[in-house]
């Protein structure tokens, strides 16, 4: 007995007669039926017997649920001699099984009525194109299906997206945002284009933007590969033409998921064939992925210019994957941040001769990140190429050379500097210090399109355009991001400074001076004043009363304390300070809130004691911690009386937030008194 229905196996010679009888006795009598065809291995006729019959059944209709209900209504009214009650233990007595786009029934095998029965899976299609699509997919052996499903998911790592879209006639596709990739999903139902959200390589969300049931488009998608040959020929074609090791690993992984040996197949020719196919795919693709050549390139890149791009391109020509590490420090002149450099590199990456480019902001320095990457990954790749300017390798990467026995796969690749003009080295510092030169974009790669140049100019202007809005919001965010842990530093985002809790060391004072110069370049001077008072930065709105407190040093100190206590709060949220008179006079007005989607803490400070504001800050940081731990999903209300889970989360935030604030307060007071 096999399948959900508990049917018998049907011999090859009985298939066509049984199909014809079922067609005439059942399908032709269901309203809206148009045609049906056998599919899968039974259509090929390569085996002596089969466990079920797969039929692609075409019906008139617009709604598959309604069509399925038509089939169910008909089969449940048929006598047991026509539609046989299921024999399986789990579904004994049922006359149909409803799953996805198919309805399964049990039907007598021709000339063996009352003795043997076959499970028939009715796979529903609503138009001829879909009927052809389903048949074309299901006619493929399971092993070829597994390879093509994996290949579809990796096709954007092998070919440029716009080339694929043009080939398939796909238009109006939304542009990708940070952390997103295009991906095709192939199934027996349709070919779907998705935008997937990634954290690392892990999918955390998806959006369907296009789909088709035209099998001709599937053929076009795979036109570089040997899809019309055997499983072995297709596997060899993929191994030869797929360059990206990440693609090969993923195809092998998808194949293992799709092609499995079921318990009833153990010890059978079918099971043995599946195991042989799994082993072959693993051997051919997974082992090939272990020979991946990875190129590493690190620098400040404020901004990345055509010299950097040229080095990256030359490295990419020698590698399967390029990893770019960006220094975290903000550079002076026309200020450029690591995030802006990352955005610019993402535009450049479209013009690099490699399928995959990872762009990473280094936590400390790009050189340190390169060493850490090699220590963690060198055993799983074939070779590591480290790009450096001539003369840099001795200073930056001498440890690799001195310990060559520890790093046998590492090779330093040196490049000559690119000149901006005769005898003048192209310099990121010179670009930042000359606004007109920066705006002219002559320092950028020549291969950029005009629209990409405009996008880069927009990126470079973004810091100035967005630097200061209500209550110097972004200024505070930047200070916190880069000075967290230095609780003696008194850079303010706005308002009157408070007394220093201790003398500021000269090293930190230099950072305050740097921050002062940085903020002077950012803020709109027509509406804000900025002063450097001893060891403090004071920013205040012109013609308005100064804001009462600078919360920055306290926030930095609290965040340092929370991290020292092992609390998971990084990456830090965006923090916004608001003075809202309406909220301040409303008894039930807001004091603070946390937005888990934007990872944003908003504090309302008007009319409040600064210690009370900081209590709210710690409370919302506990919610941020809950969010990073994945515990804030599916909360549909702000009323704790309506949601028990929300009530528990709020109890934790009140209890843990208050005790954390008190412990921090006692620690600071004991240190300074």
C-alpha positions as CSV (number, residue, x, y, z in Angstrom):
1,X,0.0,0.0,0.0
2,X,1.4,3.4,-0.9
3,X,0.5,7.2,-0.7
4,X,-2.1,8.9,1.4
5,X,-4.8,6.8,-0.1
6,X,-3.2,3.5,0.6
7,X,-3.3,2.3,-3.0
8,X,-1.5,-0.5,-4.8
9,X,1.2,-0.1,-7.4
10,X,0.1,-0.2,-11.0
11,X,1.9,-2.1,-13.7
12,X,3.1,-0.2,-16.8
13,X,0.8,-2.1,-19.1
14,X,-2.3,-1.1,-17.0
15,X,-1.6,2.6,-16.9
16,X,-3.2,3.8,-20.2
17,X,-6.4,1.8,-19.8
18,X,-6.9,2.9,-16.2
19,X,-6.3,6.5,-17.2
20,X,-8.9,6.3,-20.0
21,X,-11.5,4.7,-17.7
22,X,-10.9,7.4,-15.1
23,X,-11.1,10.1,-17.8
24,X,-14.5,8.9,-19.0
25,X,-16.1,7.9,-15.7
26,X,-14.9,10.8,-13.6
27,X,-13.2,13.7,-15.2
28,X,-15.5,14.2,-18.2
29,X,-18.5,14.4,-15.8
30,X,-17.1,17.2,-13.6
31,X,-18.4,20.7,-14.6
32,X,-15.9,22.8,-16.4
33,X,-13.4,20.0,-17.2
34,X,-11.5,20.6,-20.5
35,X,-8.6,18.1,-20.7
36,X,-6.1,16.0,-18.8
37,X,-2.7,14.4,-19.5
38,X,-0.4,12.0,-17.7
39,X,2.8,13.5,-16.4
40,X,6.0,12.6,-14.6
41,X,7.8,9.3,-14.8
42,X,4.6,7.4,-15.7
43,X,4.5,9.4,-18.9
44,X,8.0,8.5,-19.8
45,X,7.2,4.9,-19.1
46,X,10.8,4.0,-17.9
47,X,9.7,1.8,-15.0
48,X,7.8,-1.5,-14.8
49,X,5.3,-0.2,-12.2
50,X,4.3,3.0,-10.4
51,X,3.0,4.0,-7.0
52,X,0.5,6.6,-8.3
53,X,-0.7,8.5,-11.4
54,X,0.0,12.2,-11.7
55,X,-2.5,14.0,-14.0
56,X,-2.5,17.6,-15.1
57,X,-6.2,18.5,-15.3
58,X,-7.4,21.6,-17.1
59,X,-10.6,23.3,-15.9
60,X,-12.5,26.4,-16.8
61,X,-12.5,28.9,-13.9
62,X,-10.7,31.8,-12.2
63,X,-10.4,30.4,-8.7
64,X,-8.6,27.2,-7.9
65,X,-10.4,26.8,-4.6
66,X,-13.7,26.9,-6.4
67,X,-12.5,24.4,-9.0
68,X,-11.2,22.1,-6.2
69,X,-14.6,22.3,-4.5
70,X,-16.3,21.2,-7.8
71,X,-14.1,18.1,-7.9
72,X,-14.7,17.4,-4.2
73,X,-18.4,17.8,-4.6
74,X,-18.4,15.3,-7.5
75,X,-16.2,12.6,-6.1
76,X,-17.8,12.5,-2.7
77,X,-21.2,11.6,-4.4
78,X,-19.8,8.7,-6.4
79,X,-20.4,5.1,-5.4
80,X,-17.5,3.3,-3.7
81,X,-17.0,1.2,-6.8
82,X,-16.0,4.3,-8.7
83,X,-14.2,6.5,-6.1
84,X,-12.9,4.0,-3.6
85,X,-12.6,5.0,0.1
86,X,-9.0,5.3,1.2
87,X,-7.3,2.2,2.5
88,X,-4.5,3.9,4.5
89,X,-4.7,3.7,8.3
90,X,-4.5,7.5,8.7
91,X,-7.1,8.5,6.2
92,X,-9.2,5.3,6.2
93,X,-12.7,5.8,4.7
94,X,-12.0,9.3,3.1
95,X,-12.8,9.8,-0.6
96,X,-10.3,12.6,-1.3
97,X,-7.2,14.3,-0.1
98,X,-6.9,18.1,-0.6
99,X,-3.4,19.5,-0.6
100,X,-2.0,22.6,-2.3
101,X,-3.1,22.6,-6.0
102,X,-4.1,18.9,-6.2
103,X,-6.9,16.6,-5.2
104,X,-6.0,12.9,-4.6
105,X,-8.5,10.0,-5.0
106,X,-8.4,6.2,-5.1
107,X,-9.6,4.6,-8.3
108,X,-9.9,0.9,-9.4
109,X,-7.1,-0.4,-11.7
110,X,-8.6,-1.4,-15.0
111,X,-9.5,-5.1,-15.1
112,X,-8.7,-5.5,-11.4
113,X,-11.9,-3.8,-10.0
114,X,-12.5,-4.8,-6.4
115,X,-9.0,-6.1,-6.0
116,X,-6.4,-3.4,-6.7
117,X,-6.6,0.4,-6.7
118,X,-4.3,3.2,-7.7
119,X,-4.0,6.7,-6.1
120,X,-4.6,9.4,-8.7
121,X,-3.3,12.9,-8.0
122,X,-5.3,15.6,-9.9
123,X,-3.0,18.6,-10.4
124,X,-5.1,21.6,-11.3
125,X,-4.4,24.1,-14.1
126,X,-6.7,27.0,-15.2
127,X,-5.3,27.8,-18.6
128,X,-3.4,26.0,-21.3
129,X,-0.1,27.8,-20.6
130,X,-0.2,26.7,-17.0
131,X,-1.2,23.2,-18.1
132,X,1.9,23.0,-20.3
133,X,4.1,24.5,-17.6
134,X,3.1,21.9,-15.0
135,X,3.5,19.1,-17.4
136,X,7.0,20.3,-18.5
137,X,8.2,20.5,-14.9
138,X,6.7,17.2,-13.7
139,X,8.0,15.3,-16.8
140,X,11.5,16.0,-15.6
141,X,13.1,13.4,-13.4
142,X,13.2,14.4,-9.7
143,X,17.0,14.7,-9.9
144,X,16.9,17.3,-12.7
145,X,14.1,19.1,-10.9
146,X,16.3,19.4,-7.9
147,X,19.2,20.9,-9.9
148,X,17.0,23.4,-11.7
149,X,15.3,24.6,-8.6
150,X,18.8,25.3,-7.0
151,X,20.1,26.9,-10.2
152,X,17.1,29.2,-10.3
153,X,17.8,30.5,-6.8
154,X,21.4,31.3,-7.8
155,X,21.0,32.7,-11.3
156,X,21.5,36.3,-10.2
157,X,24.9,35.4,-8.8
158,X,25.9,34.3,-12.3
159,X,24.4,36.8,-14.6
160,X,23.6,40.6,-14.3
161,X,20.1,41.3,-13.2
162,X,19.3,43.7,-16.0
163,X,20.5,41.2,-18.6
164,X,18.2,38.5,-17.1
165,X,15.2,40.9,-17.0
166,X,15.7,41.9,-20.6
167,X,16.0,38.3,-21.7
168,X,12.7,37.4,-20.0
169,X,10.9,40.6,-20.8
170,X,10.5,41.6,-17.1
171,X,9.9,45.3,-16.5
172,X,9.2,47.6,-13.6
173,X,11.1,45.6,-11.1
174,X,11.6,47.5,-7.8
175,X,15.2,48.5,-7.1
176,X,17.1,46.6,-4.3
177,X,17.7,48.2,-0.9
178,X,20.5,47.4,1.5
179,X,20.5,43.8,2.5
180,X,18.3,42.6,-0.4
181,X,18.8,40.3,-3.4
182,X,16.8,39.2,-6.4
183,X,16.0,35.5,-6.4
184,X,13.9,33.2,-8.7
185,X,11.9,30.4,-7.2
186,X,10.9,27.5,-9.5
187,X,8.2,25.0,-8.6
188,X,5.6,22.8,-10.4
189,X,3.2,25.8,-10.2
190,X,5.2,28.7,-11.7
191,X,8.5,30.6,-11.9
192,X,8.5,33.5,-9.4
193,X,10.8,36.5,-9.1
194,X,11.3,37.6,-5.4
195,X,13.1,40.2,-3.6
196,X,14.5,38.6,-0.4
197,X,15.8,40.3,2.7
198,X,19.0,38.9,4.1
199,X,21.0,39.1,7.3
200,X,24.3,37.7,6.2
201,X,23.2,34.9,3.9
202,X,20.1,34.1,6.0
203,X,16.7,35.0,4.5
204,X,14.5,37.0,6.9
205,X,11.8,38.2,4.5
206,X,10.6,38.0,0.9
207,X,8.4,39.9,-1.6
208,X,7.0,38.4,-4.8
209,X,7.3,40.9,-7.7
210,X,6.7,38.8,-10.8
211,X,5.7,35.3,-11.9
212,X,4.9,33.3,-15.0
213,X,3.5,29.9,-16.1
214,X,5.1,30.2,-19.5
215,X,7.6,27.3,-19.7
216,X,9.3,29.0,-22.7
217,X,10.6,31.6,-20.3
218,X,12.0,28.9,-18.0
219,X,13.9,27.6,-21.1
220,X,15.2,31.1,-21.7
221,X,16.3,31.5,-18.1
222,X,18.4,28.4,-18.4
223,X,19.6,28.8,-21.9
224,X,23.3,28.6,-20.9
225,X,22.8,25.2,-19.4
226,X,22.3,21.7,-20.8
227,X,18.7,21.3,-19.7
228,X,17.6,18.9,-22.5
229,X,20.1,16.2,-21.7
230,X,20.4,13.7,-18.9
231,X,20.9,14.5,-15.2
232,X,24.6,13.9,-15.5
233,X,24.9,16.2,-18.5
234,X,23.1,19.0,-16.7
235,X,25.3,18.5,-13.6
236,X,28.4,18.8,-15.7
237,X,27.1,21.9,-17.5
238,X,26.3,23.6,-14.1
239,X,29.8,22.7,-12.8
240,X,31.5,24.1,-15.9
241,X,29.5,27.3,-16.3
242,X,28.6,28.3,-12.7
243,X,31.6,30.4,-11.4
244,X,30.5,31.5,-8.0
245,X,31.3,29.0,-5.2
246,X,28.4,30.3,-3.2
247,X,26.1,29.3,-6.1
248,X,27.5,25.8,-6.2
249,X,27.2,25.3,-2.5
250,X,23.6,26.5,-2.6
251,X,22.6,24.3,-5.5
252,X,24.1,21.3,-3.7
253,X,22.1,22.3,-0.5
254,X,18.8,22.8,-2.4
255,X,19.3,19.5,-4.1
256,X,19.7,17.6,-0.8
257,X,16.5,19.2,0.4
258,X,14.5,18.4,-2.7
259,X,15.8,14.9,-3.5
260,X,15.4,12.7,-0.4
261,X,15.2,9.0,0.1
262,X,11.9,8.2,1.8
263,X,11.6,5.4,4.2
264,X,9.7,3.2,1.7
265,X,12.4,3.7,-0.9
266,X,15.3,2.3,1.3
267,X,16.9,-0.7,-0.4
268,X,14.9,-0.1,-3.7
269,X,16.4,0.8,-7.1
270,X,14.7,4.2,-6.8
271,X,16.3,4.9,-3.4
272,X,19.7,3.7,-4.6
273,X,19.5,6.0,-7.6
274,X,18.6,9.0,-5.4
275,X,21.5,8.3,-3.0
276,X,23.9,8.0,-6.0
277,X,22.6,11.4,-7.4
278,X,23.0,13.1,-4.0
279,X,26.5,11.8,-3.6
280,X,27.4,12.9,-7.2
281,X,26.1,16.4,-6.7
282,X,27.9,16.8,-3.4
283,X,31.1,15.5,-4.9
284,X,31.0,17.7,-8.0
285,X,29.6,20.9,-6.6
286,X,30.5,21.0,-3.0
287,X,34.1,20.0,-3.5
288,X,34.4,22.5,-6.3
289,X,33.1,25.2,-4.0
290,X,36.0,24.4,-1.6
291,X,38.4,25.7,-4.2
292,X,37.0,29.2,-4.1
293,X,39.4,32.1,-4.5
294,X,38.5,35.0,-2.3
295,X,40.1,38.5,-2.6
296,X,40.2,40.8,0.4
297,X,40.7,44.6,0.1
298,X,40.6,47.1,2.9
299,X,40.9,50.8,3.3
300,X,39.3,54.0,4.6
301,X,37.6,54.7,1.3
302,X,36.3,58.2,2.2
303,X,35.4,58.3,-0.7
304,X,36.3,55.2,-2.7
305,X,37.8,56.6,-5.9
306,X,38.8,55.3,-9.4
307,X,42.2,54.2,-7.9
308,X,40.4,52.0,-5.3
309,X,38.0,50.8,-8.0
310,X,40.9,49.8,-10.3
311,X,42.6,47.7,-7.6
312,X,39.2,46.1,-6.7
313,X,38.7,45.3,-10.4
314,X,42.1,43.7,-10.8
315,X,41.6,41.6,-7.7
316,X,38.1,40.6,-8.8
317,X,39.5,39.3,-12.1
318,X,41.6,36.8,-10.2
319,X,38.9,35.7,-7.7
320,X,35.5,34.1,-7.3
321,X,34.5,36.5,-4.5
322,X,35.6,40.0,-3.4
323,X,35.3,41.2,0.2
324,X,35.8,44.9,0.8
325,X,36.4,46.2,4.3
326,X,35.7,49.9,5.0
327,X,37.3,51.8,7.9
328,X,34.8,53.0,10.5
329,X,36.3,56.4,11.1
330,X,34.7,59.6,9.8
331,X,37.2,61.7,7.8
332,X,37.4,65.5,7.9
333,X,37.1,68.1,5.1
334,X,33.9,67.4,3.3
335,X,32.8,64.8,5.8
336,X,32.3,61.3,4.6
337,X,31.1,58.4,6.8
338,X,31.6,54.7,6.5
339,X,28.0,54.2,5.6
340,X,28.3,56.6,2.7
341,X,31.4,54.8,1.5
342,X,29.5,51.5,1.7
343,X,26.7,53.0,-0.4
344,X,29.2,54.2,-3.0
345,X,30.9,50.8,-3.2
346,X,27.5,49.1,-3.8
347,X,27.1,51.3,-6.9
348,X,30.7,50.4,-8.0
349,X,30.1,46.7,-7.4
350,X,27.8,46.6,-10.4
351,X,30.8,47.3,-12.6
352,X,33.2,44.8,-11.0
353,X,34.1,41.6,-12.9
354,X,33.0,39.2,-10.2
355,X,29.5,37.8,-9.3
356,X,29.6,38.4,-5.6
357,X,31.0,41.4,-3.7
358,X,30.7,41.5,0.1
359,X,31.0,45.1,1.5
360,X,31.6,45.2,5.3
361,X,32.2,48.1,7.6
362,X,35.1,47.1,9.9
363,X,34.3,47.3,13.6
364,X,37.9,48.5,14.5
365,X,40.1,48.8,11.4
366,X,39.9,47.2,7.9
367,X,43.4,45.6,8.4
368,X,42.4,43.9,11.6
369,X,39.2,42.6,9.9
370,X,41.3,41.1,7.1
371,X,43.4,39.2,9.6
372,X,40.3,38.0,11.4
373,X,38.6,37.0,8.2
374,X,41.6,34.9,7.1
375,X,41.9,33.2,10.6
376,X,38.2,32.3,10.4
377,X,37.9,31.2,6.7
378,X,41.2,30.2,5.2
379,X,40.6,26.5,5.9
380,X,37.3,26.5,3.9
381,X,38.6,28.2,0.7
382,X,41.2,27.5,-2.0
383,X,43.2,30.7,-1.9
384,X,43.0,34.2,-0.3
385,X,44.3,37.2,-2.2
386,X,45.0,40.4,-0.2
387,X,45.2,43.6,-2.2
388,X,47.7,46.3,-1.2
389,X,49.4,49.4,-2.6
390,X,53.1,49.0,-3.3
391,X,55.0,49.6,0.0
392,X,51.9,48.9,2.2
393,X,52.3,45.2,2.4
394,X,55.5,45.4,4.6
395,X,53.8,47.8,7.0
396,X,50.3,46.3,7.0
397,X,50.6,42.7,6.2
398,X,54.0,41.7,7.4
399,X,52.5,39.2,9.8
400,X,51.3,37.1,6.9
401,X,54.8,37.0,5.4
402,X,56.5,36.3,8.7
403,X,54.2,33.4,9.5
404,X,53.8,31.9,6.0
405,X,53.6,28.4,7.4
406,X,50.4,29.5,9.3
407,X,48.9,31.2,6.2
408,X,49.8,29.0,3.2
409,X,46.8,30.1,1.2
410,X,47.4,33.8,1.6
411,X,49.0,35.8,-1.2
412,X,49.6,39.5,-1.1
413,X,48.9,41.2,-4.4
414,X,50.5,44.7,-4.8
415,X,49.4,47.4,-7.1
416,X,50.8,50.8,-8.2
417,X,48.9,53.9,-7.2
418,X,46.6,55.5,-9.8
419,X,47.4,59.1,-10.7
420,X,44.8,61.9,-10.8
421,X,47.1,63.9,-13.1
422,X,50.8,63.7,-14.1
423,X,52.9,62.8,-11.0
424,X,49.9,63.5,-8.7
425,X,48.6,60.6,-6.7
426,X,44.8,60.3,-6.6
427,X,44.0,61.0,-2.9
428,X,40.7,60.6,-1.0
429,X,42.0,63.5,1.3
430,X,42.4,65.8,-1.7
431,X,38.9,64.9,-2.9
432,X,37.3,65.7,0.5
433,X,39.3,69.0,0.8
434,X,38.1,70.3,-2.6
435,X,34.3,70.5,-2.8
436,X,34.3,71.6,-6.4
437,X,36.5,68.7,-7.4
438,X,34.3,66.3,-5.4
439,X,31.2,67.5,-7.2
440,X,32.8,67.2,-10.6
441,X,33.1,63.4,-10.2
442,X,36.3,63.2,-12.2
443,X,37.8,61.1,-9.4
444,X,35.1,58.4,-9.9
445,X,35.4,55.3,-12.2
446,X,34.9,56.2,-15.9
447,X,32.5,53.3,-16.3
448,X,29.8,54.9,-14.1
449,X,26.5,55.9,-15.8
450,X,25.2,59.5,-15.4
451,X,22.4,58.3,-13.2
452,X,25.0,56.5,-10.9
453,X,27.1,59.6,-10.7
454,X,24.0,61.6,-9.6
455,X,23.3,59.0,-7.0
456,X,26.8,59.2,-5.6
457,X,26.6,63.0,-5.4
458,X,23.3,62.6,-3.6
459,X,25.0,60.1,-1.2
460,X,27.9,62.6,-0.5
461,X,25.5,65.4,0.2
462,X,23.2,63.3,2.4
463,X,25.2,64.0,5.6
464,X,25.0,67.7,5.2
465,X,21.4,67.7,4.1
466,X,20.3,65.5,7.0
467,X,22.8,66.6,9.7
468,X,20.5,68.5,12.0
469,X,16.8,68.5,12.3
470,X,14.7,68.9,15.4
471,X,16.8,69.1,18.5
472,X,20.0,68.1,16.7
473,X,18.7,64.5,16.4
474,X,21.4,63.1,14.0
475,X,24.2,65.0,15.7
476,X,23.3,63.1,18.9
477,X,23.1,59.8,17.0
478,X,26.6,60.3,15.5
479,X,28.1,61.2,18.9
480,X,26.7,58.1,20.6
481,X,27.7,55.8,17.8
482,X,31.4,56.8,18.0
483,X,31.8,57.8,21.6
484,X,29.9,55.1,23.4
485,X,31.9,54.0,26.4
486,X,33.7,57.3,27.0
487,X,31.5,58.5,29.7
488,X,33.8,61.4,30.6
489,X,33.4,63.0,27.2
490,X,31.0,65.9,27.1
491,X,30.1,66.5,23.5
492,X,26.6,67.8,23.5
493,X,23.9,67.5,20.8
494,X,22.2,70.6,21.9
495,X,21.5,72.8,24.9
496,X,23.3,74.0,28.0
497,X,26.1,71.7,29.2
498,X,26.1,70.1,32.7
499,X,29.2,70.1,34.9
500,X,31.8,67.5,34.0
501,X,31.9,64.6,36.4
502,X,35.7,64.3,36.0
503,X,38.6,65.9,34.0
504,X,38.7,65.0,30.4
505,X,41.9,63.3,29.4
506,X,43.9,65.0,26.6
507,X,43.4,62.1,24.2
508,X,39.6,62.4,24.6
509,X,39.7,66.1,24.5
510,X,41.3,65.8,21.0
511,X,38.3,63.8,20.0
512,X,36.0,66.5,21.3
513,X,37.9,69.1,19.2
514,X,37.6,66.8,16.2
515,X,33.8,66.5,16.9
516,X,33.5,70.2,17.2
517,X,35.0,70.8,13.8
518,X,32.9,68.0,12.4
519,X,29.7,69.4,13.7
520,X,30.6,73.0,12.6
521,X,30.7,71.7,9.0
522,X,27.3,69.9,9.4
523,X,24.9,72.2,11.1
524,X,23.0,75.0,9.3
525,X,24.6,78.1,10.8
526,X,21.7,80.4,10.0
527,X,19.5,78.7,12.6
528,X,22.0,77.1,15.1
529,X,24.9,78.3,17.3
530,X,27.8,76.1,18.2
531,X,30.4,77.0,20.8
532,X,33.5,75.2,22.2
533,X,33.6,75.8,25.9
534,X,36.7,74.3,27.6
535,X,35.9,70.5,27.2
536,X,32.3,70.9,26.0
537,X,30.5,71.5,22.8
538,X,27.4,73.6,23.2
539,X,24.8,73.7,20.3
540,X,21.7,75.8,20.7
541,X,19.0,77.2,18.4
542,X,19.4,80.9,17.4
543,X,16.9,83.3,19.0
544,X,15.5,80.5,21.3
545,X,16.0,79.5,24.8
546,X,18.7,76.9,25.2
547,X,17.7,73.4,25.7
548,X,18.1,72.3,29.3
549,X,20.4,69.3,29.2
550,X,23.0,67.5,27.2
551,X,22.1,63.9,27.6
552,X,24.9,62.5,25.5
553,X,27.6,61.7,28.2
554,X,24.9,59.9,30.3
555,X,23.6,57.9,27.4
556,X,27.2,56.9,26.5
557,X,27.9,55.9,30.1
558,X,24.7,53.9,30.4
559,X,25.3,52.1,27.2
560,X,28.8,51.2,28.2
561,X,27.5,49.8,31.5
562,X,24.8,47.8,29.8
563,X,27.3,46.2,27.5
564,X,29.7,45.5,30.4
565,X,26.9,43.6,32.0
566,X,26.6,41.4,29.0
567,X,23.3,42.9,27.6
568,X,22.9,42.4,23.9
569,X,22.2,46.0,22.7
570,X,24.3,46.2,19.5
571,X,23.8,47.3,16.8
572,X,22.6,50.4,18.7
573,X,19.3,52.0,17.8
574,X,18.8,55.4,16.3
575,X,18.0,57.9,19.2
576,X,15.8,60.9,18.7
577,X,15.3,63.7,21.3
578,X,12.0,65.6,21.0
579,X,10.6,68.7,22.8
580,X,6.8,68.4,22.4
581,X,4.7,70.8,24.5
582,X,1.5,69.0,23.6
583,X,2.7,65.7,25.0
584,X,4.2,67.4,28.0
585,X,0.9,68.9,29.2
586,X,-1.1,65.7,28.5
587,X,-1.4,63.5,31.6
588,X,-1.5,60.5,29.3
589,X,1.0,61.9,26.8
590,X,4.1,60.0,25.6
591,X,7.3,60.0,27.5
592,X,9.2,57.7,25.2
593,X,8.7,54.8,22.8
594,X,10.6,52.2,20.8
595,X,10.0,51.4,17.1
596,X,11.1,47.8,16.5
597,X,10.9,48.0,12.8
598,X,13.1,51.1,12.4
599,X,15.1,50.2,15.5
600,X,14.5,53.7,16.9
601,X,14.2,55.1,20.4
602,X,12.3,58.4,20.8
603,X,12.5,60.4,24.0
604,X,10.2,63.3,24.9
605,X,12.1,65.7,27.2
606,X,10.0,68.8,27.6
607,X,9.4,69.6,31.2
608,X,11.0,66.4,32.6
609,X,13.8,65.9,35.1
610,X,16.9,64.6,33.2
611,X,17.1,61.5,35.5
612,X,13.5,60.6,34.5
613,X,14.4,61.0,30.8
614,X,17.4,58.6,31.3
615,X,15.1,56.1,33.1
616,X,12.9,56.1,30.0
617,X,16.0,55.7,27.8
618,X,17.0,52.5,29.7
619,X,13.4,51.2,29.6
620,X,13.4,51.6,25.8
621,X,16.9,50.0,25.5
622,X,15.4,46.9,27.2
623,X,12.8,46.8,24.4
624,X,15.6,47.2,21.9
625,X,17.3,44.2,23.5
626,X,14.1,42.2,23.3
627,X,13.8,43.1,19.6
628,X,17.4,42.0,18.8
629,X,16.5,38.7,20.5
630,X,13.5,38.3,18.2
631,X,10.8,38.7,21.0
632,X,8.9,41.7,19.7
633,X,7.2,40.0,16.7
634,X,3.4,39.8,16.3
635,X,2.5,42.5,18.9
636,X,-0.7,44.1,17.5
637,X,-1.6,46.5,20.3
638,X,-0.1,48.9,22.8
639,X,-2.7,48.0,25.4
640,X,-1.2,45.7,28.0
641,X,-4.7,44.6,29.1
642,X,-5.3,43.1,25.6
643,X,-2.1,41.1,25.1
644,X,-0.6,38.9,27.8
645,X,2.7,38.7,25.9
646,X,3.0,42.5,25.6
647,X,2.3,42.7,29.4
648,X,5.2,40.3,30.1
649,X,7.5,42.3,27.9
650,X,6.6,45.5,29.6
651,X,7.0,44.0,33.0
652,X,10.5,43.0,32.0
653,X,11.3,46.4,30.6
654,X,10.1,48.2,33.8
655,X,11.8,45.8,36.2
656,X,15.1,45.3,34.4
657,X,15.2,48.9,33.1
658,X,14.7,50.5,36.6
659,X,17.2,48.2,38.3
660,X,19.7,48.7,35.5
661,X,19.4,52.4,35.8
662,X,19.7,52.3,39.6
663,X,22.8,50.0,39.5
664,X,24.4,52.3,36.9
665,X,23.6,55.4,39.0
666,X,25.1,53.9,42.1
667,X,28.2,52.8,40.2
668,X,28.8,56.3,38.8
669,X,28.2,58.0,42.2
670,X,30.6,55.7,44.0
671,X,33.3,56.2,41.4
672,X,33.2,60.0,41.7
673,X,32.5,60.5,45.4
